[in-house]
């Protein structure tokens, strides 16, 4: 937890928690696109002005919840100041597997899958930020110096999230560990290693 988070007024923190809890409960009942700010504030027992003091809209609330929740899971498994290593990547991928598979069946059935795509995008952004941060802490310079760290983080985060989402949506035909091994192989060897 950062110093700025530690200094947050307990009332603000409590309101934040009430709004997130209300959103989570509502997602179990109906599609995200059908949830209104009014629904959230009524469930949380908070007025709309208070909501808008903290969030621009319901999308901002959803993004804040996903980012905090996924980051907390990462922080529980990977130490602060970690570096970009195979072991840390393995933990990152396994955490993404565990986290994203929880959304399949978590929300009310949806024909548009809006909330799932918002969640996936936020997880991808968090993974991107994590890989970028790890790269900055790495003692070894990248092998491909002409590829900026931002591009490395983008490709890796998109590969991880895309693979995990495909796995979660299509019946999880292999274990999370097997999927992680496959993703790590492709990330470290490149797709060319699989070409005939």
N, C-alpha and C positions, 0 to 999 in steps of 0.2 A: 504494500500500500504506500502510495507516495505521500509526501509531507502535506500536499494540498488536500488530499483525500482525508487525511487524519484530522484536519482542522474543520471539516464540514460540520455545520450546525446539526445536532442530532435530530431536530425537527425536519430539516431538509432531507436528511438521510432516511428518516422514517417515511416521509411522503414519497420519496423515490421508491422505496421498498413496497409501499402500498400500491402504487401505480403499476409497478412491474408484476406484482402478485395478481392484481386484477387482470392485467393483460394475459398472463399465463392461464388463468382460470377461463377467461373468455375464449382463448384459442382452442381449448378442449371442447368448447360448445359450438363454435361456428367459425366460418372462414374469416381470415384476417380482413379481407376486403369489405366484409359486412359489419365489422366492428367499428363503432364510432368513438370519438373522444368522449362523447356523452356517456356511452356504455362503460368506458374505462373509469371515468370519474365517479359515476354512480356506484360502481362495484367497489371502488377504492374508498368511497366516502370523502372525496376531495372535490373542491369546486373547480370549474373549468379555468378560471383565471389562474389558479395555482398550477394547474397542468401546463398552461401556456407560458407561465413564468419559467418553467423548467425545460419544456420540449416544444419544438416548432410544430410537430404534428405526431400522429400515432406511429409513423415510420421512424421518427427519431427515437421514440420510446422503445420500439422493437429493436432497433440497432443498438441502443445503449444496453439493453438487457442481454442480447446475444453476445456482444463484445465482452461485457463484464463476466458473464457466466462462462464462456469459453476460455477467457484469459485466466479466470480463477482455477479452472481445471488444469490448464497448462502450468500455472504457478505451483500447483500442488505436486506436479511430477518432475518439473525441471527447475533447477536452481537459478536464481537471478544471476546475471552476468555470464550465462551459458554462452558457449561458442557453437559455431556451425560444425557439428561432428555427425558421424553416422549414428551414434547412439542417441543424440538429441533429436535428429531427424526421425529416427524410429519411434521415439516417444511422442513426437509431434504427430506423426501419421496415425499411430494407435489411438491417440487422444481424439483426433479428428474422426476416426472410424467410430469410436464409442459415442462421440457427441452427435454426429450427423445421423447415425442410425436411430438415435432416440427421437428424431423428428418424424420418422416414417411411422405413421400411426399415432403420433402424439397429438397432432392437430385434427380438428374435425375434417371429414372427407372434403376434398376440394377439387373442382374440375379445372381450376386455373393454377393451382399450386403457387399462388402469389407469395404466401408466407414462407414456404419452403425456399423459394428462390431468394427472398430477402435474407433469410437466415444463412443460406449457403454463401451469398455474397459477403456478408459480414464476417463469417468464419474465414473465407478466403483473404479478406483484408487483414484480419488479425494474424493469420499465418504469414502473409506477406511482410507485415511489420516485424514479426518475430524473426523471420529469416534475415531480414535486413539488419536488425539489431544484432543478431548472432554474427553476421558477416563483419560488422564493425568491430566486434570483440575478438575476431579470429586473429591469431598470431601469424598464420600463413597467408600470403597474398593469393588471390585467385589464380588458377592456372591459366585461365583465359583473360589476361589483363585488359583486352580490348572489349570485353563484355562488362558493362557497368553493373554494380551490385543490385541496382534497382531491377534490371532485366533478369538477373539470376533469381531474385526473389519472386518476380512476377511469374516466370516460367515454372519454378518449383511449386509455388503456391497454387497455381492453376492446375498443374498436373496432379498434385495431391488431392485437391478438392474435387476436381472433375472425376478422378478415379474412384474416390471414396463415395461420391454421390451415385455414380453408375452402379457401384457394388451394392450400396444400400437400397437403391430402387429396384434392382433386378434380382432380388432373392438371396443375396449374400452367399453365393455358391462356393466360395472359399472362406477360410477363417480370416479374421482381421490380421492375424500374424502372416498368413500367406500373402494376402493382398499387400501388406507392408513390405514384405520381401520383394515382391514384383515391382512395386513403385520405387523402392530403393535401387533395385537393379537398373531400372530405366533412368533414374536420376543420376546415377553414378557412371553408367556405361553409355547412356544415350540410346535413342531408338535405333541407331545404326547397328548396334550390337545384335538386334533381333532381325535384321534384314537378311534375306537369302542372297 
